[in-house]
Amino acid sequence: ADRRAQFEQLVYDDAAYAAELEHIEEVFTPLVEKCKKLGRAMRIGTNHGSLSDRIMSFYGDSPAGMVESAVEFANICRKNDF
């Protein structure tokens, strides 16, 4: 749902960052709903190689960026009562 980094340094204002999060939610929610319907578990995890340019540009190559990436997806799950 969140494109893997191409290692481009990007600059996001609050509106652009929010728009990307909305896109991730649109793409990820159908999977959440499917897992919920089927009673399946979902693992949310991150590793350095899967961080997006958005996360890397905003948080740098840091543990905080990895945590934020996972929390964003967990928040979508919680929003959908999963």
C-alpha positions, 0 to 999 in steps of 0.5 A: 500500500505504501510504495517501497523507497526509491531513495528520493529525498522528498519534501512534504507539507502537512496536506501532502503527507495527509493525502498520502496517508489517505491513499494508503488507507484506500488501498489497505482497507480492502485487505483489512476488511477481507481479513476481518470477514474471514477471521484471519490474523494480520501481522504488521511489521517493518524493516528498513528495506520496506520504508517508503520515501515519504517515511524516509524523507520525514523521519530519516533512516531511523527506528522512529520511522520504522515505528511510525510506518507500523503505527500508520497501518495499525491505526487503519486496522483500529479504525476498521475495528480489526 
